[in-house]
Amino acid sequence: MSDKNTLPDLIFVTGMSGAGRSTALKVFEDLGYTIIDNLPQCLLVGLIDGLKNQRISLPLVLGMDVRAIGAEVESFLEIVDDLRGFYEVRLLYLGCQNDILMKRYNVSRHRHPYGVKSLAEGIQEERERLSPIKSAADHVIDTSVLSVVTLGRVLKNIFGRPTSPQLQIRIMSFSYRRGIPPEADMVLDARFLDNPHYEEHLQPLTGRDDPVAKFLTHDKSWSGVFSSIKNMLLPTLTGFKNSGRSYLTIACGCTGGQHRSVFMAEQIALYLKDLGETVFIEHREIDA
C-alpha cells in the first residue's frame, strides 16, 4: 500500500459510473496533473513503457471506468501493484448510493455502461464488478451527498501539491462599443469617471500614461469607488478560491476602451499584485 503522506506520481481514478469521475479529473487537471481518460486496459503496458522511458510526464492521473477496465479486474489490480514497485501510486475509488445514481442518470439521461439491462440492474452489476477494486483502493470517497464544489475541496485536501496553481486573475479593459467580453466573470463600469477623451492633451494617450492616471485619480468619485471595489474584491477572491476555481477574469469597461477602463484595470492589477495575487493584465482595444 502506498504511503498516504507522500504525494503521488500516478493516480488511478475509477469507481461507479455517475459518481463524479469526470468532475474529479477536472480537479486534478487544475492541480497540475497530466490527465489521460478512459485508456483501455490493453494499452496500459504501452503506458508503463512510456513512463519508464520518460516519454510521459509525471504526475499523471488515469481515469478508468468499468468499460476501460473491462472484464479482467484482477489483471488491472496486478498492473497497479506492479507499478507500485516503481512509483508512488494511489488508487482512488468514487462510490455512490444506488438511489442517488439513479437520480443522476434520470437527470442527465446518459446511458449506463450496462445499458442492455434496466438501470437498477446495470448499477448493481457494475458495483459487483468493481467490488475488488474498491477493496484494494487507497482512497474511497462516497459522493452521494457531496456537491461538485465539496468534492473538489476533498480531492484538493488529499492530493493538492505544493506547486498546485494558485487562482490566476486576468484583468482586462474593454470598450462597451465592441461588447462585454464573454469570458468575464466580473464586470466593472468605469464610465462614471470624467472622460479624458474630451481633454485635447489627453486624447491621444491611454490609461497607462501618467497624465491620464493623474487626471482620473483627481476625479472626486474615484477614491470612494476604488475603496468599495477593494472591499468587494477581498471576500470575492476568497469565495472563488474556496470554490476551487483556478481562473478569474475581471473586465473593466468604458466607452472607447482607451482611458478610463485601462486606468481602472491597471489600478486593480497593482492592488492585487501588492496582495501577492497572480495577475495578468490585458487591454483588449489598445493591445489589439
Secondary structure, DSSP 8 states (H G I E B T S, - for coil): ---TTS--SEEEEEESTTSSHHHHHHHHHHTT-EEEES--GGGHHHHHHHHHTT-S-SSEEEE--HHHH-S-HHHHHHHHHHHHTTS-EEEEEEE--HHHHHHHHHHH----TTTTS-HHHHHHHHHHHHHHHHHH-SEEEE-TT--HHHHHHHHHHHH--TT----EEEEEEEEGGG---TT-SEEEE-TTS--GGGSTTTTTS-TTSHHHHHHHHTSTTHHHHHHHHHHHHHHHHHHHHHTT--EEEEEEEESSSSSHHHHHHHHHHHHHHHTT-EEEEEETTT--
